[in-house]
Structures are given as structure tokens and as C-alpha cells.
Amino acid sequence: MTGTSMADRGLEDVVALTSTICFIDGREGKLIYQGYDIDDLVAHSTFEETAYLLWHGDLPTAEQLKDLQARLLEERQLPKPILDLLGAIPATAHPMEALRTAVSALAFYDPDAADTSLEASMRKALRLTAKMATIVAAYDRLRHGQAPVPPDPRLGHAANFLYMLKGEQPDDLAQRYLDAALIIHADHELNASTFAARVTAATLSDMYSAITSAIGALKGPLHGGANEQVMKMVLEIGSPERAEQYTREALAAKRRIMGIGHRVYKTYDPRAVYLRRFAQGLGERAGNTTYVEILDRVEKVLVSERGLYPNVDFFSGAAYYLMGIPVDLFTPVFAVSRISGWTAHVLEQYRNNRLIRPRAEYIGPTGRTWVPLEQRG
């Protein structure tokens, strides 16, 4: 090829479609769901209300919310073959691999699996949102030789997840912070996993296939998996006194520090503000603010040296760790929230579908002549 390349690496700033679901103002550091600022939703909403908003475009009435909560309760249980499948997955498997496999297999037990009508897809969105948390908690217990804890119908979505994970009623602070974290992670426009879901849905494949695609994308360390890497870095640093030296050495060696910088935000990620607050509050209650202190010192160096700010992954791991959630469950917890946004985007794709088929700029050789096999050398 000759001339100036028209390719945009990573599709940066390329507008691929229109959507009413989520708006990011990268310069002002704003995150909006269906017209509502994330600040208002964290202050006043619940995860269940937020999921309804993403799916339907409006906040629910009291009656609509009551109906949604009841339907989510009905759908929390897993089919026995799925529990058996989770028990057969090696304990050494990453929980995201178990989640990906179980979600794909759920299609076998859903009477609406092959029906891509909006009505059936809405039912599947609700089922997937209800069951995702149960899958993550059940696999974690099974891999440690423990029996899964059945869902508690008296608890909301966030509190029930912590209950199924630990087998004990979570305290008010943990369940309130987790509920807010689920709101914060619920959607983020055309991130890699959401785009993967929409590409799959655009072929008119079923919702389970689309969500399996999304989970595969979220698993990557440059997307959802970054929160695990941040916490591993914190544990490696060990103490706040070592944080600045560690960070400067990493920069000098050109090692990537995860959880810093964002493709869209040019300022502080608004989600990181809340997650730092949650980690700080949980740390103060536990008498251990070391993790936040380490992250604050890492952040200070990166802001001053590179002009890079924390993204959603930077403080989320510390918050989850202080809730007693294992490091390799951080990304599955992300999925427990993001399923609401993924399914909202799949529903939107079905409503106004067009096959997503971009082009690639060819930069390979041209004008080559066939050479017989015996003459190649």
C-alpha cells in the first residue's frame, strides 16, 4: 500500500454506533447512565434499580422495582447440571474460565436460549444477571472443597453475593460498598467486552453467545484483569515506604503499571474516586490502611512523572480485598456487575441491528508470482 495510512490502531476515537445507554465525558471525568450522573446513582440508587435503568431507559416505579427484585430472586438458583459442571472444573482453573464455561452451558437449560426476540432476550438478561453472582460464589466454594451456599431470598443482590461467598451475613458497610461498586462497574460505553458482545449479537447470535464473548474479552489483563494485577503489585510492594522507589524503578525499566491511565478519560476516572473512598473506609474499619497508602504513593509518582491518573481498576482490588474477596475473583466480580450493561447493549443491538463488519487496511505484499514447489528454496 502507498500513501497515508487511514487505520486507527485499537479503533481509538472511532465512533462505531449510536447508543442511549452510557455517556463518558473524558475531559470532565463524568459517567452518565441513561442521562443520570453516576454520582446520583451511587448516592440514591441500588444495583437492581441501575440494572432496570440500563435495560429500560428509565428508573423503575416502586411496583416495577418490586417485580424486578422478585424475578431476580426466582432466577438465582443454578440448574443442578451447572453445579455439577462447576464441581468438575479443575480447582486450578482461573475463575474467569469457570465463569465463561458455565455461562455458555447455561444456554442448554434456558427455554428461551435460541429465541432472539426482545421479549425472550429481556428474560435472558434478567436470568443471567441473577445467576452470574451464584456461579462465581459457587465455583469459589467448590474449588476449596466447600458446598455452595444457596441464595438467601431476604438479601439484595450485593449482600446475597457476599453471603453465598462466605456463608455468613455480610455487615452493613461491606454490602453497601459492594452495592455501590456494582453500580459503578455496571456499564462503560463501548469498552472491549461490550463491543465484543455487540459484535456477536449483531450476527443475530443468541444472548448466551454474546455474553460468553464479553467474558472472554473481560478476562484479558488489559481490560477487567487489570484489577488483579494492581492488587498483586500492592502485595509485592508490601509497605508504603517502598512504593515510590518501586514505581520509579518500574518506570525506568518500562514495566507497565496496571490501573493507571485510560483510553477515554483525560482526567481522574470518576469511578476511582468512589473506589478509593470504599477502600479507605474498609481499611480504617479493619485498622489497615496500608493498601490505600501504597496506592496513593504510586499514584503520586505517576501523576507527576507521566500525567496519568487512576482508572477504575486502581483502587477496586484493595476495596474487594478488604471485603475478604480473593484476588482472582476480582474480575469475576466485575462481570457480576457488568452483566447488566452487557445485556443492555445486546438488547439495544437487537432493537436496531446491523451487522458490524469493519474493514482492515491491507499492508502486505502485492504483485507476487506463483513459484512451483520444487523451485522454492
N, C-alpha and C positions, 0 to 999 in steps of 0.2 A: 504494500500500500504506500502511496505517496501523499504528501500534503499534511495538514494539521490533523492530529487525532481528535475525534469527536467523542471518544469514550470517556465516561466518568467513572473512575475507579470506585468500586463499592456503591455505585449509584448515588454518590453524595449530592444532596440538594436536588436530586431529580424527583419531580412530582409524578407519581405513578398512577394516582387515582384520587377521587374525592371521597370525603367521609365526614359524617356528623359526630363521630364518637369521641374523638380526642383532639385537643389542640395544644401544641407546645410553643410557647414564646421563648425561644432560646436566648434572646438578649435580655429580656426582663426576668427570666427564671420563673416562668409561670407554667402551670399544668392545669388544663381545663378538661373536665369530662362533660360532654353534652351541655356545655355552657356554664357549668358550675366549677368555680375555683376549688382546687384541691384543699385549700385552707378551710373553706366552709364545710367540705365533706368530712375532713378529719375532725373538725370541731363538733359537728352535729349529726353525722350520718353513721351508719353501720355498714359492714361489708355486704350484708344482704340487700340493704337499700341501694348501695352503689351498684351491685350486680344488676338489679332491676333497672336502674337508670341507664346503664350501658346497653342493656338489651332493648329497652323500650323507648328511650329518649326522654323520659320524664321520671321524676321521683314518684314512688307509689303512694296511693292513698293508704289510710290505715287498714282498710279492708284488703287492698291489694297486697300490702306487706304481710298481713296475717296469712293470706292464702299462699304467698310465696314461701314463707317460713314453714308452713305446714307441709308443702310439697317437697321442700328440701329435706325435712325430717323423714318423710316417707322414702326418699331415694338414697339415704346414707348407706344402707346396708349393701354389702357386696354379694353377688352370687357365689355360692359355695365353690364352683369350679375356679373362680378367680382367686379365692383364698387358697385353694389347693395349688394353683399356679404360682402364687407368690411364695408359698412354702417350698416349692420345688426349685426356685431360683437360687443359685449359689449365694451363700452369705457374703462372699467376697465381691459380688456384683455391686456396681455403684447404684444407689437408689434411683437415680435418673433412668438407668437402664431398666430397672424393675418397673418404674412408672410407665415408661414408654411401652413396654411389653404388655402390661396389664390394661392400659387404656386401649391399645389396639385389640386385645382379646375381648374387651367389654362389648364390642360390636356383635359378637356371637350371641349375646344374651339380651340384646335390645330389640324388641319387636319393630322398632322404627328405624333400625340400622340403615337400611337401603333406601329409605324414603327421604328425599331431599326437599320435600315441601316445607314451607316456612313453619307450618304448624308442628310437623314432626321434628323439625330441626330445633324449634324452641323447646320442645320436650327433652330432646337430647342435650341441649345446652344446660338445662336445669339438672338433669341426671349426672352429667359429667362434673358439674360444679359441686354437687353434693358428694359424689363418690371419690373425687380426687383426694380429698383430705383423708378419707378412710383408707385408700390404697397406700398412701405414704406412711401413715401411722402403723397400719397392719404389717407392711413389709419390715419396718424398723424393728418391731417386736418379734416377728418370726425369725429374722436373721440372728437375733440374740437368744433364740430358744424360748421365747415367751409367747403365750397365747394372745391373739389380738383382743383388744378391749372393744366390746360392742359400743356403738354410738349411744350417747345419753340424750334422750329426747327433750330433756329440760334445759339443755345448754344451747347457746347460739353457736354459729359456725366456728369462730375462732376459739372459743372456750372448749368446744367439743373436740377440736383437733388436739389441743394440749392434753385434754383428758384421755383421749384414745392413745396418745403417745406415751403418757406417763402412768396412766391408770389411777390418777388421783385428781381431785378437783383443783383447777388452777386458781391462784389468788387473783384478786381484782386487778392488780396492776399489770400482771402478765397478760391476762386476757384482754384488757383494754388496749394495751400497747400492740398486741398481736393483731387485734381487730383493725386498729389504725394502720398498721403495716400492710395488711391485706388490701385496704383501700388504696394506699399509696402505690402498691405494685399492680393494681388491677388492670391498668392499660397504659400504653405509651406510644400511641400512633403506630407508624409503620416500622417498628423495630424488626430485627431479623426473624424472630419466631412468629410474630404476627403476619409479616409478609409471606413467610413460608406457608402459614395456614391459608392465607388468601389465595396464593398461587395454586395450592392443591384444591381448594374449594372452587376456584374458577374453572377447573376442568369438569365441574359438577360431580366430583367425587363426594363421598359421604363425610359427615362431620367427624367421625372417628378417625378417618384417614387424615383429614386436615389437622386435627389436634395432635395426632401422632407425629406429623411433620413438624408442628410447632415445638413439641417436646424435644425432638431431635436437635432443632436449632438452639433451643434454650440451654441444652446440655453443654454447649461449647464454652470454653473458658473466656472467650471474648464477648460473651453475652451473659447469660444467667450464672454460669460457673465462676464468674469473677468474684462473687462474694465469698466463696470458699477459699479462693487464693488469698484474698485480703486477710482473712482470719488466720490462715496458716502463716502469713507474713508476721502478723501481730504476735503469734505464739513463738515464732522464731526470734523475733526481736527481744521479747521477754520482759524488758523494763523500759520505762520512758527515757532513762538516761542513755540508752543505746540507740534510740530511734533516729536522731539526727545523723549520727555517723553512718548508720545502716543505709539511710536514704541517700546520703551523698555518695556513698560507695556504689550503691545500685545505679545511680545516675551516671557516675563515672564509667561504670562497666557496661552502660547501655542496657541494663536489665529493666524489663517492663515492670512497673509498679501498678498493680491492678486496682480498680475502683477510683481511678483519677482520670479526669478528662471525659468529654462526651462529644459525640458527633454533632449534636444539635445545640446543647447548652453552651453558651459562651460565658456564663457566669455560674454561680452556685446552683447546683441541682436542688430544686425546692424539696424534693423527697429526702435528700441527705440531711437537710435541716431538721426534719422531724426524727429521722432515724438516729441522729446524734443525740437528740433530746431523750429518746427512748433508752438508748444505751447508757446515757449518763444517769437517768433516773433509776434504772435497774441496777447499775453499778453502785450507786450511792446506797440503795437499799441493801445490797449484798456486802457493803463495805469494801468494794473492789472497783475502783475507777481506773485501774491500770490500763485497760484496753483502750478506753477513750483517750487517756493521756498520751498513749503511744500514737494513736491515730492523729491526734491534734498536732503532735510534733512532726509526724510525717507530712501532714497537710501543709504545715507552715513552710517547710523546705520547698515543697513542690509549687506552692503558690508564688513564693519569692523567686525561685530559680527558673521555673518553667511557665508560670502564669496559668497553671492547671488547677482546677477545683474538683472537690469530691463529687462523684456521682452516686447513684442510689446504692451501689454495692459497697461503698467505702465503710459505712457505719452499720449496715444491716446485719452483717455477720456478728459483730460484737453484741448487738441487741439480742439476736437469736441465741447466741452462746450463753448469755446471761439468763435466758429463759430455760436453759437446760437442753436446748436442741442441738444434736450432734452436728459437727461441721459439714459432713457430707449430706445432710438433709437441708442445708440452706437453699440450694437451688430447687429441690422439690417443693419447699415451702413457697418459693417464688411462683412455682407452677400452680400451687393450690389457690393462689390469688389470681394469677394471670389467666386462668381458665375462663374467668368471667369476661375479660377483654377479648381473648381469642375467639370465644364463641360469639360475642357481639359482632366481631369483624366477619366471621363466617356467615352469620345471618345477613349482615349488610351486603356481603358479596353475592349471596343468593338472590337478594332483592333486586339487584341491578347488575346482573352478571355480564362480564365479557372476559373471554379467555385472556389471561395475562401471558403475553408472548413477546418479550423484548428481543432486540437484535444484539449480536456481538460484532464488534468491528474486527474484521479479519486482518491479522498482521503476519500471517505465514507466507511462505514462498509461493510464487506463481510461475506459470510457464514451464513447468518441469516436463521432461520427456521420459516416457516409459523405458526402462532398461531391463532386458531379459535377465532372468535369474542367474544364468551361467556367466553373465558379464558383470555382475555386481561384485565389488570386492572392497 
